[in-house]
Structures are given as C-alpha cells and as structure tokens.
Amino acid sequence: MKIEIQQLKLQYGKFTALHEFNLQIQDGESIVLLGQSGCGKTSAMRCVAGLERPTSGRIIIGENTVFDGAAGINTPPNKRNVGMVFQSYAIWPHMTVFENVAYSLVTRKISKADIRKQVMAALTTVGLQAFAERGASLLSGGQMQRVALARSLVMQPGALLLDEPLSNLDARLRDRLRVELRELQLRLGLTCIYVTHDQNEAFALADRIAIMQGGRIVQIDTPQNIYANPITSQIADFLGVSNVFPCEVKKINADHHVAELSDHALTVHSSLIPPSTTGATSLCVRPESFRIQAADPRAPAPGETANRWPGKIVVASFQGGYVQYAIQLDQGPEISAAQLTAEGPVLNSGDRVHVSLDPCAAQILPSELPA
Ligand SMILES: Nc1ncnc2c1ncn2[C@@H]1O[C@H](COP(=O)(O)OP(=O)(O)OP(=O)(O)O)[C@@H](O)[C@H]1O
C-alpha cells in the first residue's frame, strides 16, 4: 500500500518538530528514516500511525486520506491499517506466544479455527511456530521482538511502521535479525517505514534512505547512492566516512584542483568539485579509498607522484575480512584506512607505509546545507 505525506508540519508548543515534511512511499517499498537523535524521525512515524496529531498537512495511506489538517480529517490509529513494532517489545509476559499474537484477532470476532490458522501462519512467517505454547516471559530478546512482529503481521496491515525495533538486542542478534527483516519485507512485499539512527541498519534494510536533520528530509536516495554521494560532509560523517577534513580548494589546471588542508594538500579531479560550493568546504575520503603499501625504499620518493604520502601505522586492528588502520601521515593528519585482508599482507602498528589516493576517489563537499 503506498503512503503519501504532504506538507506535514508538527509543532510541540512553540517548537517545530517537522517542517513541511514531504514523502512518497511506493507500494512494497522500504523507506528508512535515518538521522541523529532529536531530528524528528519518531515524530514523523507517529504522525503516520495516528499517535500524534500534526499541526497541518496531509497523510494518505493507500486510497484513504487519514489526516488532512485543512479538512479536519484525523482517522484513529486502529482504523489506519498500519502495524507498528517498537523498540520495547510491548508483549504481555503472562500470556503464551500464541495468546500474544492472537490477542488483537480475538477482539475481531473471528472463529477460533480461523484465529488458530492465522496466528500459526504469522508465527511461521517469523520462525516461531514451535514456540506457540511457550510463556512469553521465557523468550530471548530476539524471540520477543519476533513475537511483536508476528502480532503486527497477523493483522495483515497495508504497511508496517518500525521504530528502532532492534536496538535492545545485542550486536550479533541485531545483524541477523536485520537480514531476516529485510528478507521478510521483500518476500511479503510489505510497505515499511523504518526509523533508526544506525547507518548500517539503514543500508541493510532500505530501498531508499531519507536522511533527516532538524525536522526535514535533507537527502533521499538508494543506500548505494547516498553512500557514494552524500550532499554534505556532515551527512558523510554521519554515514561513517571517518576522514572528513576542512579544506580550501584551488584550481591548478583544467582537470585538477588542489584541496589544501591546514597541513597537507591533495590533488582532486575537477569533476568532483561541486559547481556552487560556497562557505565552508570539507574533503571527505572513505577509509577503503586509500591504498596502503609497506614503505619500499626502491619506490619513487613521496611527493614525486600525486597523492602519495609517507606515514606510520599507529593502530592496526584486524577485523577478519578487512584490517582497519589509523595512520599518522608525516607532517599531516591522522587518517583512517581500511584494506581487505585478501588485498595484501596485514601490516602492524609502527610499520612505515606509503598511502596513496586516486584523485577521483576523494569528495569535496559543502560542510553544511545552506540555511
Ligand atoms: N511530546 C513532545 N513534546 C515536546 N517536544 C517533543 C515531544 N516529542 C518529541 N519532542 C521533540 O521533538 C524533536 C523530535 O523528536 P523525535 O522523537 O521525533 O526525534 P527522533 O529523531 O526520533 O529522536 P530519537 O532517535 O532520539 O528517538 C526532539 O527535539 C524532541 O525533544
């Protein structure tokens, strides 16, 4: 079921939590609202759910206008045909898994046989069919969250709203459930709005990520495009690009510019310079864009080749499939680099290295969006 949010404004007293918020979600699409704490993600989702009354604007779910400030329409949450899953599992510990999932159906006056069929189908969807008769208090955190999901799914909602549903779980379980959730969403063709401040969760779950700042969507795109082309260095930083340095950019020839940091300079390809960069500018380099080689006395001296610098490994942190390095460049900044383990020998703290960067692999971005 598609969802359309038009010109939504939400005020808490004098504070505006959402400013002219617009979002169109296609049927079967998974949208992740991603942003720092307080940017308005939960508020936006609560407006769609009907748990918050917006100040103005319009929300359409499927064919139904569920909120229209001007027309005075505000459909109650239980009539919006959306399911919700929250960070706190909100399941009843004194009931069995079956009873938890069946609870909402019981109030719908459906035959007992149909309730059993639908509850067992929902439990099978989340892989808990064998746990139907178990007391809910005897479940692990991950299983409880699956019960919460089954409880929403059993109502066959047109859309599912999920607010940080995995954040109470430990890291490994979170990684696993995130993949399971995505698989489920794709398999059932569910329209989802998912709220998180974790960029990895957003990358894994979204068809499109909407980055929010100060009650607005500031960038919306596929995970791949957002990671490749964040529109500000603030967003790049939030997405985990750990090398973000304020810089000044100067043209050196038709093809190349130089980005001057306080203590270092890099050559960058001119095509990377945004046409209308005014104000503060930053150089952003993803850790995996640097190439690292053990210092070789026979190699050309640093400085003879563009973007090749000597340095020393401060910390080498083996992560299995890749190695994370903190490298202090000689007379330059400390950088963060990552190299696939398969790409070369693992280097050690204290090793001398040469770090290089393709002039096309850096990004020059405005530090913030213009006001
Ligand atoms: N009931 C309320 N009354 C007043 N201000 C509120 C209320 N609820 C939220 N806010 C404020 O609105 C802003 C947006 O809150 P919201 O919960 O939507 O942010 P969020 O991005 O979901 O943050 P988090 O990730 O911490 O949950 C915050 O500044 C918050 O303090």
The ligand as an ORCA input file, in Angstrom:
! r2SCAN-3c Opt
* xyz 0 1
  N       5.743     15.293     23.267
  C       6.723     16.159     22.981
  N       6.704     17.415     23.475
  C       7.673     18.316     23.172
  N       8.713     18.050     22.374
  C       8.800     16.813     21.857
  C       7.812     15.799     22.139
  N       8.160     14.668     21.473
  C       9.309     14.957     20.813
  N       9.689     16.224     21.052
  C      10.870     16.911     20.475
  O      10.762     16.865     19.069
  C      12.037     16.604     18.468
  C      11.953     15.380     17.595
  O      11.728     14.255     18.442
  P      11.711     12.760     17.854
  O      11.412     11.834     18.988
  O      10.823     12.723     16.690
  O      13.220     12.610     17.386
  P      13.990     11.314     16.879
  O      14.731     11.732     15.671
  O      13.055     10.174     16.756
  O      14.998     11.081     18.080
  P      15.480      9.706     18.802
  O      16.351      8.995     17.816
  O      16.227     10.200     19.992
  O      14.232      8.938     19.153
  C      13.028     16.484     19.629
  O      13.684     17.719     19.765
  C      12.152     16.179     20.819
  O      12.732     16.691     22.010
*
